[in-house]
Amino acid sequence: MQMKIEKKISKKTSVKKLRYLIQKHEASHLHYDFRLELDGVLKSWAIAKGPSIDSHVKRLAIEVEDHPLDYGNFEGVIPQGNYGGGTVMLWDKGTWQPLENPHKQLESGKLSFILHGQRLQGEWSLVLMRKDYDSGYGSGNRNNWLLIKKDDEFAKNGDEDKILQTQFTSVKTGRKMDEIAKEEK
Ligand code: MN
């Protein structure tokens, strides 16, 4: 089964490995910052409910500002009163590979890619929703995408949120959120 994905990659994508990571961020609201390296920055989406490896589940992913590559190593506490004040955990990291030209895909509003993370793997897509879609997250100016797991050998249908509940430590330091919050103060 693994071969199927490898084949897809070699046929359609360059060999260049780009960074992928997720930071679990307990700010005013808990969310997961999903980041993909492109053109020397981290393209970023905030996912309130976190990723799901269930291919039937679509997760709202709000496009947010690009972040510097260096920020992808950050884990710790952003002081209250600052933008994004709260605890940040490196929840997953690895590399990603777009299945087609990533610039064209982003432009067209459908990005298909492979994740090689410690926790998330296999094929995924980010699909742009209509810009006037009312997500209930306020301003209609934001770009609302959906993060969807493709039904491949890495999908676990029926899992819904299990991966978020069972994988609750840092891939960088092994710490839990409250341990990061305490130790960094
Ligand atoms: Mn955040």
Backbone and ligand atoms as CSV (ligand in chain L), in Angstrom:
chain,resi,resn,atom,element,x,y,z
A,1,MET,N,N,0.833,-1.207,0.000
A,1,MET,CA,C,0.000,0.000,0.000
A,1,MET,C,C,0.862,1.250,0.000
A,2,GLN,N,N,1.919,1.250,0.770
A,2,GLN,CA,C,2.822,2.396,0.836
A,2,GLN,C,C,3.334,2.742,-0.570
A,3,MET,N,N,3.546,1.716,-1.381
A,3,MET,CA,C,4.088,1.912,-2.726
A,3,MET,C,C,3.208,2.820,-3.575
A,4,LYS,N,N,1.903,2.681,-3.364
A,4,LYS,CA,C,0.967,3.470,-4.152
A,4,LYS,C,C,1.237,4.959,-3.993
A,5,ILE,N,N,1.454,5.378,-2.740
A,5,ILE,CA,C,1.711,6.789,-2.478
A,5,ILE,C,C,3.075,7.198,-3.024
A,6,GLU,N,N,4.060,6.367,-2.838
A,6,GLU,CA,C,5.399,6.685,-3.335
A,6,GLU,C,C,5.369,6.901,-4.849
A,7,LYS,N,N,4.604,6.083,-5.526
A,7,LYS,CA,C,4.491,6.160,-6.970
A,7,LYS,C,C,3.885,7.500,-7.390
A,8,LYS,N,N,2.815,7.864,-6.673
A,8,LYS,CA,C,2.113,9.111,-6.936
A,8,LYS,C,C,3.069,10.299,-6.792
A,9,ILE,N,N,3.894,10.226,-5.742
A,9,ILE,CA,C,4.833,11.311,-5.476
A,9,ILE,C,C,5.848,11.424,-6.614
A,10,SER,N,N,6.435,10.312,-6.997
A,10,SER,CA,C,7.507,10.396,-7.983
A,10,SER,C,C,6.970,10.842,-9.338
A,11,LYS,N,N,5.736,10.491,-9.630
A,11,LYS,CA,C,5.151,10.885,-10.902
A,11,LYS,C,C,4.834,12.371,-10.948
A,12,LYS,N,N,4.342,12.884,-9.830
A,12,LYS,CA,C,3.739,14.214,-9.897
A,12,LYS,C,C,4.520,15.331,-9.211
A,13,THR,N,N,5.461,15.017,-8.387
A,13,THR,CA,C,6.047,16.092,-7.593
A,13,THR,C,C,7.565,16.133,-7.706
A,14,SER,N,N,8.085,17.293,-7.344
A,14,SER,CA,C,9.529,17.431,-7.291
A,14,SER,C,C,10.041,16.694,-6.053
A,15,VAL,N,N,11.338,16.477,-6.003
A,15,VAL,CA,C,11.901,15.747,-4.863
A,15,VAL,C,C,12.168,16.670,-3.687
A,16,LYS,N,N,12.050,17.971,-3.923
A,16,LYS,CA,C,12.382,18.919,-2.855
A,16,LYS,C,C,11.455,18.741,-1.650
A,17,LYS,N,N,12.077,18.602,-0.480
A,17,LYS,CA,C,11.267,18.424,0.730
A,17,LYS,C,C,11.051,19.771,1.408
A,18,LEU,N,N,9.793,20.049,1.645
A,18,LEU,CA,C,9.410,21.300,2.285
A,18,LEU,C,C,8.912,20.987,3.685
A,19,ARG,N,N,9.115,21.920,4.610
A,19,ARG,CA,C,8.721,21.669,6.002
A,19,ARG,C,C,7.214,21.757,6.196
A,20,TYR,N,N,6.760,20.904,7.082
A,20,TYR,CA,C,5.362,20.928,7.510
A,20,TYR,C,C,5.370,20.863,9.036
A,21,LEU,N,N,4.466,21.568,9.675
A,21,LEU,CA,C,4.347,21.455,11.133
A,21,LEU,C,C,2.980,21.934,11.600
A,22,ILE,N,N,2.640,21.503,12.792
A,22,ILE,CA,C,1.429,21.989,13.458
A,22,ILE,C,C,1.798,22.429,14.866
A,23,GLN,N,N,1.365,23.650,15.209
A,23,GLN,CA,C,1.531,24.125,16.579
A,23,GLN,C,C,0.161,24.178,17.255
A,24,LYS,N,N,0.047,23.450,18.345
A,24,LYS,CA,C,-1.181,23.513,19.151
A,24,LYS,C,C,-1.082,24.780,19.985
A,25,HIS,N,N,-2.098,25.642,19.906
A,25,HIS,CA,C,-1.981,26.990,20.458
A,25,HIS,C,C,-3.182,27.302,21.341
A,26,GLU,N,N,-2.889,27.364,22.635
A,26,GLU,CA,C,-3.919,27.690,23.608
A,26,GLU,C,C,-3.898,29.186,23.842
A,27,ALA,N,N,-4.581,29.936,22.971
A,27,ALA,CA,C,-4.675,31.393,23.126
A,27,ALA,C,C,-6.054,31.675,23.710
A,28,SER,N,N,-6.705,32.755,23.282
A,28,SER,CA,C,-8.049,33.012,23.814
A,28,SER,C,C,-8.960,31.815,23.508
A,29,HIS,N,N,-8.713,31.173,22.350
A,29,HIS,CA,C,-9.390,29.913,22.041
A,29,HIS,C,C,-8.336,28.908,21.616
A,30,LEU,N,N,-8.507,27.668,22.019
A,30,LEU,CA,C,-7.589,26.620,21.575
A,30,LEU,C,C,-7.745,26.411,20.067
A,31,HIS,N,N,-6.624,26.309,19.379
A,31,HIS,CA,C,-6.661,25.978,17.948
A,31,HIS,C,C,-5.341,25.315,17.574
A,32,TYR,N,N,-5.303,24.837,16.347
A,32,TYR,CA,C,-4.092,24.199,15.835
A,32,TYR,C,C,-3.627,24.993,14.622
A,33,ASP,N,N,-2.391,25.481,14.658
A,33,ASP,CA,C,-1.848,26.235,13.528
A,33,ASP,C,C,-1.138,25.273,12.587
A,34,PHE,N,N,-1.703,25.164,11.389
A,34,PHE,CA,C,-1.217,24.235,10.367
A,34,PHE,C,C,-0.323,25.021,9.419
A,35,ARG,N,N,0.942,24.601,9.272
A,35,ARG,CA,C,1.890,25.422,8.507
A,35,ARG,C,C,2.644,24.598,7.464
A,36,LEU,N,N,2.712,25.155,6.260
A,36,LEU,CA,C,3.406,24.515,5.144
A,36,LEU,C,C,4.439,25.484,4.572
A,37,GLU,N,N,5.676,25.023,4.463
A,37,GLU,CA,C,6.721,25.870,3.871
A,37,GLU,C,C,6.481,26.048,2.375
A,38,LEU,N,N,6.554,27.335,1.938
A,38,LEU,CA,C,6.506,27.629,0.505
A,38,LEU,C,C,7.170,28.985,0.284
A,39,ASP,N,N,8.061,29.062,-0.679
A,39,ASP,CA,C,8.742,30.327,-1.008
A,39,ASP,C,C,9.434,30.950,0.210
A,40,GLY,N,N,9.992,30.137,1.057
A,40,GLY,CA,C,10.777,30.662,2.178
A,40,GLY,C,C,9.981,31.152,3.367
A,41,VAL,N,N,8.673,30.932,3.356
A,41,VAL,CA,C,7.857,31.273,4.534
A,41,VAL,C,C,6.972,30.084,4.886
A,42,LEU,N,N,6.284,30.202,6.024
A,42,LEU,CA,C,5.318,29.176,6.406
A,42,LEU,C,C,3.914,29.683,6.091
A,43,LYS,N,N,3.284,29.125,5.050
A,43,LYS,CA,C,1.879,29.391,4.783
A,43,LYS,C,C,1.094,28.819,5.966
A,44,SER,N,N,0.100,29.560,6.465
A,44,SER,CA,C,-0.504,29.168,7.740
A,44,SER,C,C,-2.033,29.203,7.729
A,45,TRP,N,N,-2.604,28.228,8.399
A,45,TRP,CA,C,-4.052,28.135,8.594
A,45,TRP,C,C,-4.316,27.808,10.058
A,46,ALA,N,N,-5.323,28.447,10.643
A,46,ALA,CA,C,-5.716,28.143,12.022
A,46,ALA,C,C,-6.930,27.214,11.989
A,47,ILE,N,N,-6.787,26.077,12.635
A,47,ILE,CA,C,-7.868,25.078,12.638
A,47,ILE,C,C,-8.394,24.959,14.063
A,48,ALA,N,N,-9.616,25.480,14.254
A,48,ALA,CA,C,-10.162,25.531,15.615
A,48,ALA,C,C,-10.336,24.131,16.199
A,49,LYS,N,N,-10.815,23.209,15.394
A,49,LYS,CA,C,-11.098,21.875,15.921
A,49,LYS,C,C,-9.934,20.916,15.778
A,50,GLY,N,N,-8.875,21.348,15.108
A,50,GLY,CA,C,-7.734,20.464,14.888
A,50,GLY,C,C,-7.962,19.551,13.697
A,51,PRO,N,N,-6.891,18.917,13.214
A,51,PRO,CA,C,-7.014,18.026,12.059
A,51,PRO,C,C,-7.705,16.723,12.445
A,52,SER,N,N,-8.349,16.086,11.460
A,52,SER,CA,C,-8.939,14.770,11.691
A,52,SER,C,C,-8.417,13.816,10.624
A,53,ILE,N,N,-8.059,12.602,11.045
A,53,ILE,CA,C,-7.578,11.606,10.078
A,53,ILE,C,C,-8.729,10.761,9.543
A,54,ASP,N,N,-9.956,11.172,9.900
A,54,ASP,CA,C,-11.161,10.537,9.363
A,54,ASP,C,C,-11.505,11.228,8.039
A,55,SER,N,N,-11.532,10.479,6.952
A,55,SER,CA,C,-11.707,11.097,5.627
A,55,SER,C,C,-13.110,11.658,5.412
A,56,HIS,N,N,-14.029,11.340,6.319
A,56,HIS,CA,C,-15.385,11.892,6.192
A,56,HIS,C,C,-15.531,13.228,6.900
A,57,VAL,N,N,-14.475,13.627,7.615
A,57,VAL,CA,C,-14.556,14.846,8.423
A,57,VAL,C,C,-13.825,15.987,7.716
A,58,LYS,N,N,-14.502,17.118,7.585
A,58,LYS,CA,C,-13.889,18.313,7.000
A,58,LYS,C,C,-13.673,19.322,8.112
A,59,ARG,N,N,-12.462,19.854,8.197
A,59,ARG,CA,C,-12.173,20.804,9.262
A,59,ARG,C,C,-11.934,22.203,8.719
A,60,LEU,N,N,-12.681,23.163,9.272
A,60,LEU,CA,C,-12.502,24.554,8.873
A,60,LEU,C,C,-11.078,25.008,9.203
A,61,ALA,N,N,-10.403,25.543,8.189
A,61,ALA,CA,C,-9.023,26.013,8.332
A,61,ALA,C,C,-8.978,27.452,7.841
A,62,ILE,N,N,-8.813,28.391,8.758
A,62,ILE,CA,C,-8.835,29.811,8.397
A,62,ILE,C,C,-7.432,30.267,8.044
A,63,GLU,N,N,-7.278,30.738,6.809
A,63,GLU,CA,C,-5.975,31.199,6.346
A,63,GLU,C,C,-5.554,32.412,7.162
A,64,VAL,N,N,-4.356,32.345,7.732
A,64,VAL,CA,C,-3.829,33.468,8.512
A,64,VAL,C,C,-2.496,33.909,7.893
A,65,GLU,N,N,-1.879,34.918,8.479
A,65,GLU,CA,C,-0.671,35.483,7.870
A,65,GLU,C,C,0.482,34.466,7.825
A,66,ASP,N,N,1.330,34.641,6.802
A,66,ASP,CA,C,2.530,33.812,6.694
A,66,ASP,C,C,3.392,34.021,7.935
A,67,HIS,N,N,4.108,32.985,8.315
A,67,HIS,CA,C,5.052,33.095,9.431
A,67,HIS,C,C,6.454,32.781,8.927
A,68,PRO,N,N,7.491,33.354,9.590
A,68,PRO,CA,C,8.863,33.032,9.198
A,68,PRO,C,C,9.175,31.562,9.474
A,69,LEU,N,N,10.053,30.992,8.666
A,69,LEU,CA,C,10.420,29.583,8.849
A,69,LEU,C,C,10.870,29.286,10.273
A,70,ASP,N,N,11.654,30.199,10.847
A,70,ASP,CA,C,12.193,30.001,12.200
A,70,ASP,C,C,11.102,29.776,13.237
A,71,TYR,N,N,9.959,30.406,13.007
A,71,TYR,CA,C,8.875,30.300,13.990
A,71,TYR,C,C,8.397,28.857,14.117
A,72,GLY,N,N,8.659,28.069,13.087
A,72,GLY,CA,C,8.253,26.672,13.099
A,72,GLY,C,C,8.947,25.823,14.146
A,73,ASN,N,N,10.000,26.361,14.753
A,73,ASN,CA,C,10.678,25.619,15.830
A,73,ASN,C,C,10.160,26.035,17.194
A,74,PHE,N,N,9.316,27.068,17.213
A,74,PHE,CA,C,8.921,27.643,18.505
A,74,PHE,C,C,7.954,26.760,19.286
A,75,GLU,N,N,8.290,26.611,20.572
A,75,GLU,CA,C,7.385,26.020,21.546
A,75,GLU,C,C,7.614,26.784,22.833
A,76,GLY,N,N,6.555,27.188,23.501
A,76,GLY,CA,C,6.730,27.949,24.731
A,76,GLY,C,C,5.511,28.790,25.012
A,77,VAL,N,N,5.735,29.879,25.722
A,77,VAL,CA,C,4.617,30.728,26.127
A,77,VAL,C,C,4.783,32.121,25.529
A,78,ILE,N,N,3.771,32.578,24.808
A,78,ILE,CA,C,3.722,33.963,24.339
A,78,ILE,C,C,3.041,34.756,25.453
A,79,PRO,N,N,3.737,35.782,25.993
A,79,PRO,CA,C,3.179,36.512,27.141
A,79,PRO,C,C,1.800,37.079,26.847
A,80,GLN,N,N,0.939,37.055,27.853
A,80,GLN,CA,C,-0.402,37.631,27.721
A,80,GLN,C,C,-0.278,39.104,27.364
A,81,GLY,N,N,-1.202,39.586,26.579
A,81,GLY,CA,C,-1.156,40.990,26.157
A,81,GLY,C,C,-0.503,41.114,24.796
A,82,ASN,N,N,0.283,40.100,24.397
A,82,ASN,CA,C,0.851,40.085,23.046
A,82,ASN,C,C,-0.091,39.337,22.116
A,83,TYR,N,N,0.094,39.580,20.810
A,83,TYR,CA,C,-0.706,38.886,19.816
A,83,TYR,C,C,-0.516,37.381,19.973
A,84,GLY,N,N,-1.601,36.646,20.110
A,84,GLY,CA,C,-1.504,35.188,20.240
A,84,GLY,C,C,-1.038,34.736,21.612
A,85,GLY,N,N,-1.159,35.622,22.608
A,85,GLY,CA,C,-0.719,35.291,23.962
A,85,GLY,C,C,-1.276,33.953,24.434
A,86,GLY,N,N,-0.393,33.091,24.955
A,86,GLY,CA,C,-0.821,31.767,25.411
A,86,GLY,C,C,0.272,30.744,25.174
A,87,THR,N,N,-0.092,29.471,25.324
A,87,THR,CA,C,0.884,28.382,25.259
A,87,THR,C,C,0.924,27.768,23.858
A,88,VAL,N,N,2.137,27.513,23.379
A,88,VAL,CA,C,2.322,26.915,22.055
A,88,VAL,C,C,3.099,25.605,22.187
A,89,MET,N,N,2.528,24.542,21.629
A,89,MET,CA,C,3.190,23.232,21.617
A,89,MET,C,C,3.445,22.796,20.181
A,90,LEU,N,N,4.637,22.272,19.927
A,90,LEU,CA,C,4.879,21.699,18.602
A,90,LEU,C,C,4.218,20.320,18.582
A,91,TRP,N,N,3.080,20.247,17.892
A,91,TRP,CA,C,2.244,19.035,17.943
A,91,TRP,C,C,2.619,18.016,16.864
A,92,ASP,N,N,3.117,18.512,15.733
A,92,ASP,CA,C,3.570,17.582,14.683
A,92,ASP,C,C,4.590,18.298,13.822
A,93,LYS,N,N,5.499,17.538,13.250
A,93,LYS,CA,C,6.452,18.134,12.309
A,93,LYS,C,C,6.953,17.078,11.347
A,94,GLY,N,N,7.441,17.569,10.207
A,94,GLY,CA,C,7.942,16.681,9.174
A,94,GLY,C,C,8.073,17.448,7.872
A,95,THR,N,N,7.717,16.806,6.772
A,95,THR,CA,C,7.804,17.465,5.477
A,95,THR,C,C,6.496,17.274,4.718
A,96,TRP,N,N,6.337,18.070,3.656
A,96,TRP,CA,C,5.144,17.914,2.803
A,96,TRP,C,C,5.564,17.989,1.352
A,97,GLN,N,N,4.759,17.402,0.496
A,97,GLN,CA,C,4.992,17.445,-0.941
A,97,GLN,C,C,3.690,17.729,-1.672
A,98,PRO,N,N,3.648,18.850,-2.408
A,98,PRO,CA,C,2.447,19.131,-3.214
A,98,PRO,C,C,2.326,18.116,-4.341
A,99,LEU,N,N,1.102,17.771,-4.708
A,99,LEU,CA,C,0.891,16.795,-5.786
A,99,LEU,C,C,0.867,17.446,-7.169
A,100,GLU,N,N,0.709,18.767,-7.179
A,100,GLU,CA,C,0.805,19.525,-8.430
A,100,GLU,C,C,1.554,20.803,-8.083
A,101,ASN,N,N,1.751,21.668,-9.062
A,101,ASN,CA,C,2.389,22.960,-8.797
A,101,ASN,C,C,1.651,23.692,-7.655
A,102,PRO,N,N,2.332,23.934,-6.537
A,102,PRO,CA,C,1.631,24.467,-5.361
A,102,PRO,C,C,1.092,25.881,-5.568
A,103,HIS,N,N,1.779,26.691,-6.366
A,103,HIS,CA,C,1.295,28.057,-6.603
A,103,HIS,C,C,-0.011,28.033,-7.388
A,104,LYS,N,N,-0.044,27.201,-8.420
A,104,LYS,CA,C,-1.275,27.072,-9.213
A,104,LYS,C,C,-2.407,26.502,-8.361
A,105,GLN,N,N,-2.059,25.543,-7.519
A,105,GLN,CA,C,-3.087,24.924,-6.670
A,105,GLN,C,C,-3.671,25.925,-5.683
A,106,LEU,N,N,-2.799,26.728,-5.049
A,106,LEU,CA,C,-3.275,27.723,-4.078
A,106,LEU,C,C,-4.167,28.744,-4.777
A,107,GLU,N,N,-3.729,29.156,-5.956
A,107,GLU,CA,C,-4.481,30.112,-6.762
A,107,GLU,C,C,-5.876,29.570,-7.094
A,108,SER,N,N,-5.916,28.299,-7.449
A,108,SER,CA,C,-7.188,27.703,-7.870
A,108,SER,C,C,-8.065,27.317,-6.677
A,109,GLY,N,N,-7.493,27.346,-5.476
A,109,GLY,CA,C,-8.285,27.055,-4.287
A,109,GLY,C,C,-8.396,25.587,-3.953
A,110,LYS,N,N,-7.530,24.760,-4.553
A,110,LYS,CA,C,-7.477,23.370,-4.096
A,110,LYS,C,C,-6.039,22.877,-4.099
A,111,LEU,N,N,-5.537,22.660,-2.882
A,111,LEU,CA,C,-4.162,22.218,-2.704
A,111,LEU,C,C,-4.197,20.753,-2.255
A,112,SER,N,N,-3.613,19.872,-3.091
A,112,SER,CA,C,-3.514,18.457,-2.713
A,112,SER,C,C,-2.069,18.124,-2.443
A,113,PHE,N,N,-1.834,17.389,-1.368
A,113,PHE,CA,C,-0.445,17.192,-0.947
A,113,PHE,C,C,-0.302,15.945,-0.073
A,114,ILE,N,N,0.961,15.545,0.083
A,114,ILE,CA,C,1.288,14.418,0.957
A,114,ILE,C,C,1.984,14.966,2.201
A,115,LEU,N,N,1.580,14.491,3.368
A,115,LEU,CA,C,2.274,14.842,4.606
A,115,LEU,C,C,3.136,13.675,5.053
A,116,HIS,N,N,4.364,14.018,5.430
A,116,HIS,CA,C,5.251,13.038,6.062
A,116,HIS,C,C,5.547,13.548,7.460
A,117,GLY,N,N,4.552,13.502,8.336
A,117,GLY,CA,C,4.736,13.981,9.696
A,117,GLY,C,C,4.937,12.802,10.632
A,118,GLN,N,N,5.145,13.113,11.902
A,118,GLN,CA,C,5.232,12.042,12.898
A,118,GLN,C,C,3.837,11.538,13.242
A,119,ARG,N,N,2.849,12.429,13.121
A,119,ARG,CA,C,1.480,12.043,13.475
A,119,ARG,C,C,0.531,12.044,12.285
A,120,LEU,N,N,0.699,12.986,11.392
A,120,LEU,CA,C,-0.159,13.027,10.202
A,120,LEU,C,C,0.636,12.596,8.980
A,121,GLN,N,N,0.030,11.682,8.223
A,121,GLN,CA,C,0.674,11.170,7.024
A,121,GLN,C,C,-0.342,10.981,5.907
A,122,GLY,N,N,0.175,10.646,4.735
A,122,GLY,CA,C,-0.689,10.343,3.610
A,122,GLY,C,C,-1.189,11.588,2.894
A,123,GLU,N,N,-2.201,11.384,2.068
A,123,GLU,CA,C,-2.676,12.468,1.211
A,123,GLU,C,C,-3.778,13.290,1.887
A,124,TRP,N,N,-3.676,14.594,1.702
A,124,TRP,CA,C,-4.619,15.558,2.277
A,124,TRP,C,C,-4.983,16.587,1.222
A,125,SER,N,N,-6.047,17.343,1.473
A,125,SER,CA,C,-6.273,18.515,0.637
A,125,SER,C,C,-6.821,19.669,1.463
A,126,LEU,N,N,-6.499,20.863,0.992
A,126,LEU,CA,C,-7.056,22.098,1.529
A,126,LEU,C,C,-7.896,22.695,0.413
A,127,VAL,N,N,-9.169,22.911,0.695
A,127,VAL,CA,C,-10.090,23.377,-0.336
A,127,VAL,C,C,-10.700,24.701,0.100
A,128,LEU,N,N,-10.530,25.707,-0.742
A,128,LEU,CA,C,-11.058,27.040,-0.440
A,128,LEU,C,C,-12.575,27.058,-0.553
A,129,MET,N,N,-13.215,27.653,0.457
A,129,MET,CA,C,-14.668,27.775,0.401
A,129,MET,C,C,-15.032,29.104,-0.245
A,130,ARG,N,N,-16.271,29.231,-0.652
A,130,ARG,CA,C,-16.719,30.508,-1.203
A,130,ARG,C,C,-16.387,31.620,-0.226
A,131,LYS,N,N,-15.894,32.744,-0.755
A,131,LYS,CA,C,-15.413,33.811,0.123
A,131,LYS,C,C,-16.510,34.430,0.977
A,132,ASP,N,N,-17.745,34.348,0.494
A,132,ASP,CA,C,-18.827,34.952,1.273
A,132,ASP,C,C,-19.436,33.951,2.261
A,133,TYR,N,N,-18.836,32.786,2.337
A,133,TYR,CA,C,-19.372,31.776,3.247
A,133,TYR,C,C,-19.304,32.277,4.685
A,134,ASP,N,N,-20.417,32.175,5.386
A,134,ASP,CA,C,-20.428,32.632,6.773
A,134,ASP,C,C,-20.110,31.470,7.694
A,135,SER,N,N,-18.890,31.463,8.188
A,135,SER,CA,C,-18.434,30.351,9.016
A,135,SER,C,C,-18.826,30.561,10.468
A,136,GLY,N,N,-19.312,31.771,10.785
A,136,GLY,CA,C,-19.569,32.065,12.183
A,136,GLY,C,C,-18.314,32.530,12.896
A,137,TYR,N,N,-17.225,32.716,12.139
A,137,TYR,CA,C,-15.981,33.181,12.734
A,137,TYR,C,C,-15.745,34.655,12.445
A,138,GLY,N,N,-16.828,35.406,12.260
A,138,GLY,CA,C,-16.683,36.839,12.083
A,138,GLY,C,C,-16.463,37.241,10.652
A,139,SER,N,N,-15.618,38.211,10.487
A,139,SER,CA,C,-15.404,38.905,9.216
A,139,SER,C,C,-15.418,38.015,7.978
A,140,GLY,N,N,-16.143,38.487,6.947
A,140,GLY,CA,C,-16.221,37.739,5.708
A,140,GLY,C,C,-14.988,37.901,4.840
A,141,ASN,N,N,-14.004,38.668,5.323
A,141,ASN,CA,C,-12.806,38.900,4.524
A,141,ASN,C,C,-11.796,37.772,4.633
A,142,ARG,N,N,-11.983,36.928,5.595
A,142,ARG,CA,C,-11.002,35.865,5.781
A,142,ARG,C,C,-11.176,34.797,4.727
A,143,ASN,N,N,-10.111,34.084,4.480
A,143,ASN,CA,C,-10.183,32.978,3.553
A,143,ASN,C,C,-10.414,31.691,4.318
A,144,ASN,N,N,-11.576,31.152,4.115
A,144,ASN,CA,C,-11.929,29.916,4.815
A,144,ASN,C,C,-11.692,28.711,3.915
A,145,TRP,N,N,-10.878,27.802,4.396
A,145,TRP,CA,C,-10.559,26.582,3.682
A,145,TRP,C,C,-11.081,25.401,4.495
A,146,LEU,N,N,-11.119,24.245,3.856
A,146,LEU,CA,C,-11.428,23.015,4.584
A,146,LEU,C,C,-10.230,22.089,4.462
A,147,LEU,N,N,-9.806,21.528,5.579
A,147,LEU,CA,C,-8.737,20.529,5.566
A,147,LEU,C,C,-9.393,19.151,5.585
A,148,ILE,N,N,-9.047,18.355,4.578
A,148,ILE,CA,C,-9.706,17.046,4.421
A,148,ILE,C,C,-8.666,15.951,4.218
A,149,LYS,N,N,-8.811,14.863,4.977
A,149,LYS,CA,C,-7.943,13.691,4.791
A,149,LYS,C,C,-8.479,12.864,3.648
A,150,LYS,N,N,-7.609,12.506,2.708
A,150,LYS,CA,C,-8.036,11.612,1.630
A,150,LYS,C,C,-8.159,10.186,2.184
A,151,ASP,N,N,-9.080,9.440,1.616
A,151,ASP,CA,C,-9.294,8.074,2.098
A,151,ASP,C,C,-8.212,7.143,1.546
A,152,ASP,N,N,-7.081,7.124,2.231
A,152,ASP,CA,C,-5.984,6.242,1.819
A,152,ASP,C,C,-5.595,5.357,3.002
A,153,GLU,N,N,-4.467,4.697,2.914
A,153,GLU,CA,C,-4.087,3.772,3.991
A,153,GLU,C,C,-3.755,4.475,5.312
A,154,PHE,N,N,-3.611,5.796,5.280
A,154,PHE,CA,C,-3.318,6.527,6.514
A,154,PHE,C,C,-4.579,7.134,7.144
A,155,ALA,N,N,-5.690,7.032,6.447
A,155,ALA,CA,C,-6.955,7.528,7.012
A,155,ALA,C,C,-7.461,6.502,8.020
A,156,LYS,N,N,-8.120,7.006,9.069
A,156,LYS,CA,C,-8.782,6.109,10.019
A,156,LYS,C,C,-10.208,6.592,10.149
A,157,ASN,N,N,-11.075,6.000,9.346
A,157,ASN,CA,C,-12.451,6.463,9.373
A,157,ASN,C,C,-13.122,6.010,10.663
A,158,GLY,N,N,-13.859,6.947,11.264
A,158,GLY,CA,C,-14.444,6.691,12.571
A,158,GLY,C,C,-13.593,7.287,13.689
A,159,ASP,N,N,-12.393,7.731,13.352
A,159,ASP,CA,C,-11.470,8.255,14.364
A,159,ASP,C,C,-11.912,9.620,14.880
A,160,GLU,N,N,-12.448,10.423,13.970
A,160,GLU,CA,C,-12.907,11.778,14.315
A,160,GLU,C,C,-11.820,12.564,15.048
A,161,ASP,N,N,-11.860,12.582,16.381
A,161,ASP,CA,C,-10.901,13.378,17.161
A,161,ASP,C,C,-9.953,12.530,17.983
A,162,LYS,N,N,-9.970,11.227,17.776
A,162,LYS,CA,C,-9.195,10.345,18.651
A,162,LYS,C,C,-7.709,10.713,18.659
A,163,ILE,N,N,-7.196,11.041,17.494
A,163,ILE,CA,C,-5.761,11.339,17.420
A,163,ILE,C,C,-5.406,12.564,18.273
A,164,LEU,N,N,-6.338,13.527,18.359
A,164,LEU,CA,C,-6.076,14.720,19.164
A,164,LEU,C,C,-6.122,14.390,20.653
A,165,GLN,N,N,-6.982,13.415,21.000
A,165,GLN,CA,C,-7.144,13.053,22.409
A,165,GLN,C,C,-6.019,12.152,22.895
A,166,THR,N,N,-5.503,11.301,22.002
A,166,THR,CA,C,-4.463,10.352,22.443
A,166,THR,C,C,-3.053,10.892,22.231
A,167,GLN,N,N,-2.896,11.827,21.299
A,167,GLN,CA,C,-1.573,12.406,21.031
A,167,GLN,C,C,-1.586,13.832,21.585
A,168,PHE,N,N,-1.277,13.960,22.858
A,168,PHE,CA,C,-1.418,15.285,23.479
A,168,PHE,C,C,-0.102,15.805,24.037
A,169,THR,N,N,1.005,15.227,23.565
A,169,THR,CA,C,2.309,15.717,24.018
A,169,THR,C,C,3.058,16.336,22.838
A,170,SER,N,N,4.104,17.082,23.167
A,170,SER,CA,C,4.923,17.743,22.155
A,170,SER,C,C,5.793,16.739,21.409
A,171,VAL,N,N,5.902,16.887,20.089
A,171,VAL,CA,C,6.838,16.042,19.338
A,171,VAL,C,C,8.267,16.553,19.521
A,172,LYS,N,N,8.412,17.736,20.090
A,172,LYS,CA,C,9.744,18.316,20.289
A,172,LYS,C,C,10.309,17.957,21.663
A,173,THR,N,N,9.469,18.072,22.698
A,173,THR,CA,C,9.975,17.908,24.073
A,173,THR,C,C,9.219,16.857,24.886
A,174,GLY,N,N,8.159,16.306,24.338
A,174,GLY,CA,C,7.376,15.315,25.076
A,174,GLY,C,C,6.485,15.905,26.154
A,175,ARG,N,N,6.468,17.235,26.251
A,175,ARG,CA,C,5.686,17.871,27.315
A,175,ARG,C,C,4.214,18.018,26.956
A,176,LYS,N,N,3.381,18.066,28.034
A,176,LYS,CA,C,1.963,18.374,27.854
A,176,LYS,C,C,1.788,19.888,27.893
A,177,MET,N,N,0.608,20.360,27.498
A,177,MET,CA,C,0.356,21.806,27.464
A,177,MET,C,C,0.623,22.456,28.825
A,178,ASP,N,N,0.106,21.857,29.905
A,178,ASP,CA,C,0.263,22.509,31.220
A,178,ASP,C,C,1.719,22.494,31.672
A,179,GLU,N,N,2.475,21.481,31.227
A,179,GLU,CA,C,3.909,21.447,31.567
A,179,GLU,C,C,4.661,22.551,30.849
A,180,ILE,N,N,4.306,22.783,29.600
A,180,ILE,CA,C,4.948,23.886,28.844
A,180,ILE,C,C,4.607,25.203,29.527
A,181,ALA,N,N,3.324,25.370,29.865
A,181,ALA,CA,C,2.868,26.625,30.489
A,181,ALA,C,C,3.623,26.898,31.789
A,182,LYS,N,N,3.799,25.853,32.600
A,182,LYS,CA,C,4.470,26.002,33.895
A,182,LYS,C,C,5.963,26.252,33.738
A,183,GLU,N,N,6.596,25.429,32.909
A,183,GLU,CA,C,8.055,25.487,32.807
A,183,GLU,C,C,8.568,26.739,32.137
A,184,GLU,N,N,7.739,27.322,31.308
A,184,GLU,CA,C,8.231,28.476,30.550
A,184,GLU,C,C,7.984,29.790,31.292
A,185,LYS,N,N,7.291,29.706,32.433
A,185,LYS,CA,C,6.980,30.950,33.150
A,185,LYS,C,C,8.147,31.421,33.993
L,1,MN,MN,MN,-2.251,30.545,16.606
